[in-house]
C-alpha cells in the first residue's frame, strides 16, 4: 500500500515515514504544497495524509484537487488544534477522516487501516476472491486454508490486482504503484515479470488456478471468470 505524506515539519514527517514503513507501507513525501500537488497529479496513491498548513498553499486545496480528479485515494487530514472549521470543510470536500495534532502514531495507523478497509475492502477485515482470502491487518494470504508466504512486493502486487479486478493494468501503472516515482528511472519492466512469475507460482503451488491473464505488450488483468 502506497501513502503520500504531506507534512512540512521535518521531524514529524520523518517520524511518520519511519513508523508507517515499519508497518509495511511504502511512503512518499512532500514538504510543500507545490511538491504535493505535482505528486498527486502524476501518481496514484492508496492514501494521502494531508497537513492543512503548508508552505505555498492550503491542504484543503489538495483535497479539492484529489476529488476533482476523481482520485481513488483515501484522504486523511491532519489538523492543528482549534481548526474546527477547516476540519469540517475538509470532510465536506470528501476527506475520509481527520486527526488533530498532536496524535499517537498507533492511532494514525488505525485510522489509515480503517480508510483502506472502507475504500478497498468495503469495510471488511478480510477480502475474498475465488479461492483466495487476504487478511490485510495481518498481511496474510490464504488459498483455501493454506497460507501462502509472499515477499512484501509480491503481497503488494496481489493487493493491487485485488483492488482492480477485471481491469487491465499496464506495466507502467504496476511499476509506479510498487515503486512510486523511482519507477520513472527504470530501463525496463523486467522486474515486474519476475515478481509476477513468483506470485503466480506460489499461488498455484497451494492449489489456486492462475487468475492473472497476460495481455502481451500491454499488461495484466486479474480475471474473476
C-alpha positions in Angstrom: 0.0 0.0 0.0 1.4 3.4 -1.0 0.9 6.5 1.1 1.8 10.1 0.3 2.7 12.1 3.5 2.2 15.8 3.0 3.8 17.5 6.0 6.1 20.5 6.3 7.5 19.8 9.8 10.7 17.7 9.1 10.9 15.9 12.4 7.2 14.9 12.3 7.5 13.9 8.6 10.5 11.7 9.3 8.7 10.1 12.3 5.6 9.4 10.2 7.6 7.8 7.4 9.6 5.6 9.8 6.5 4.5 11.6 4.5 3.7 8.6 7.3 1.9 6.8 7.7 -0.3 9.8 4.0 -1.1 9.5 4.7 -2.2 5.9 3.5 0.8 4.0 5.5 2.4 1.1 5.8 6.1 1.8 6.5 9.1 -0.4 6.9 12.6 1.0 6.0 16.2 0.1 7.0 19.2 2.3 5.3 21.9 0.3 2.0 22.5 -1.5 3.7 22.6 -4.9 5.5 19.2 -4.3 2.3 17.6 -3.1 0.3 19.0 -6.0 2.8 17.6 -8.5 2.8 14.2 -6.9 -1.0 13.8 -6.8 -1.2 14.8 -10.4 1.5 12.4 -11.6 1.0 9.3 -9.3 -1.7 7.2 -7.8 -1.8 6.6 -4.0 -3.9 4.3 -1.7 -4.0 7.1 0.9 -2.9 10.7 1.2 -2.1 12.2 4.6 -2.6 15.9 4.2 -1.5 18.6 6.6 -3.6 21.8 6.2 -0.9 24.4 6.7 1.7 24.1 4.1 4.4 26.4 2.5 2.9 27.8 -0.7 -0.7 26.7 -0.1 -3.6 25.2 1.8 -4.0 21.4 2.2 -7.7 21.9 1.6 -6.9 22.8 -2.0 -5.1 19.5 -2.3 -8.3 17.7 -1.2 -10.2 19.7 -3.8 -7.8 18.6 -6.5 -7.9 14.9 -5.5 -11.7 15.0 -5.6 -11.9 16.9 -8.8 -9.5 14.4 -10.4 -11.7 11.5 -9.0 -8.7 10.0 -7.3 -9.4 6.7 -5.6 -7.0 7.6 -2.8 -8.3 7.8 0.7 -7.7 11.2 2.4 -6.7 11.7 6.0 -6.5 15.3 7.1 -4.1 16.3 9.8 -5.2 19.5 11.6 -3.9 21.7 14.4 -6.0 22.1 17.5 -8.8 24.7 17.2 -9.1 24.4 13.4 -12.6 23.0 13.6 -13.8 25.0 10.6 -11.1 23.6 8.4 -11.8 20.0 9.5 -15.5 20.4 8.8 -14.7 21.9 5.4 -12.3 19.1 4.7 -14.8 16.4 5.4 -17.4 18.2 3.4 -15.0 18.3 0.5 -14.7 14.5 0.7 -11.9 13.7 3.0 -12.4 10.3 4.8 -11.2 11.3 8.2 -9.1 13.8 10.2 -6.6 13.7 13.1 -5.9 16.6 15.4 -2.3 17.3 16.3 -0.7 16.0 18.5 -1.7 12.4 18.0 -0.4 9.0 18.8 1.2 7.0 15.9 -0.8 3.9 16.8 -4.0 5.9 16.3 -2.7 7.2 12.9 -2.1 3.6 11.8 -5.6 2.6 13.0 -7.2 5.5 11.1 -5.3 4.6 7.9 -6.3 0.9 8.1 -9.9 1.9 8.6 -9.8 4.2 5.5 -8.2 1.4 3.4 -10.8 -1.1 4.6 -13.6 1.2 3.6 -12.0 2.2 0.3 -10.6 -1.1 -1.0 -12.3 -3.9 1.0 -15.8 -2.5 1.5 -15.2 -2.3 5.3 -14.4 -5.9 5.7 -11.4 -7.2 7.7 -10.7 -9.8 5.0 -11.0 -9.9 1.3 -12.2 -13.0 -0.6 -11.5 -13.6 -4.3 -12.5 -17.0 -5.6 -10.1 -19.4 -3.7 -8.1 -16.6 -2.2 -8.5 -15.0 1.2 -6.5 -11.9 2.2 -6.3 -10.5 5.7 -4.7 -7.1 5.4 -4.4 -6.5 9.2 -2.1 -9.5 9.3 -0.7 -9.3 5.8 -1.8 -12.9 5.4 -2.8 -14.6 2.2 -4.6 -18.0 2.1 -5.5 -20.4 -0.7 -8.4 -22.3 0.9 -6.9 -22.9 4.4 -3.3 -22.9 3.2 -1.2 -19.9 4.0 0.9 -18.5 1.1 4.3 -17.0 2.1 4.8 -13.9 -0.1 7.5 -11.3 -0.2 6.4 -7.7 0.5 6.5 -6.8 -3.2 4.5 -9.9 -4.1 1.9 -9.1 -1.4 1.6 -5.5 -2.6 1.3 -6.7 -6.2 -1.5 -9.1 -5.2 -3.4 -6.4 -3.3 -3.1 -4.1 -6.3 -4.7 -6.7 -8.5 -7.4 -7.5 -6.0 -8.3 -3.7 -5.7 -8.7 -3.7 -9.5 -10.4 -7.0 -10.6 -11.2 -7.4 -14.3 -9.3 -4.3 -15.1 -6.3 -4.3 -17.4 -3.3 -2.9 -15.5 -0.4 -1.6 -17.6 3.2 -2.4 -16.8 3.7 1.3 -16.2 0.9 1.5 -13.7 2.1 -1.6 -11.8 5.7 -0.3 -11.7 4.5 3.1 -10.4 2.3 1.5 -7.8 5.1 -0.7 -6.5 8.0 1.7 -6.7 6.5 5.2 -6.9 8.4 7.9 -8.8 11.5 5.7 -8.7 9.9 3.7 -11.4 10.5 6.6 -13.8 14.2 5.8 -13.9 13.8 2.1 -14.7 15.3 1.0 -18.0 12.8 -1.9 -18.4 9.9 -3.5 -16.6 11.5 -7.0 -16.4 11.4 -6.8 -12.6 7.6 -6.8 -12.8 7.6 -10.1 -14.7 9.9 -11.7 -12.1 7.7 -10.7 -9.2 4.6 -11.7 -11.1 6.1 -15.1 -12.0 6.9 -15.8 -8.4 3.4 -14.7 -7.2 1.7 -16.9 -9.7 3.9 -19.9 -8.9 3.3 -19.6 -5.1 -0.4 -19.3 -5.5 -0.6 -22.3 -7.9 1.6 -24.4 -5.6 -1.1 -24.0 -3.0 -3.8 -25.1 -5.4 -5.1 -21.8 -6.8 -5.8 -21.6 -10.6 -3.8 -18.9 -12.5 -6.2 -16.0 -12.2 -3.9 -13.4 -13.8 -4.3 -13.0 -17.5 -1.4 -11.7 -19.6 -2.1 -9.2 -22.4 1.2 -9.3 -24.2 2.9 -6.0 -24.8 0.4 -4.1 -22.5 0.0 -5.5 -19.0 -2.0 -7.9 -16.9 -5.6 -8.5 -15.6 -7.0 -10.3 -12.6 -9.9 -12.3 -14.0 -12.9 -13.2 -11.9 -14.1 -15.7 -14.6 
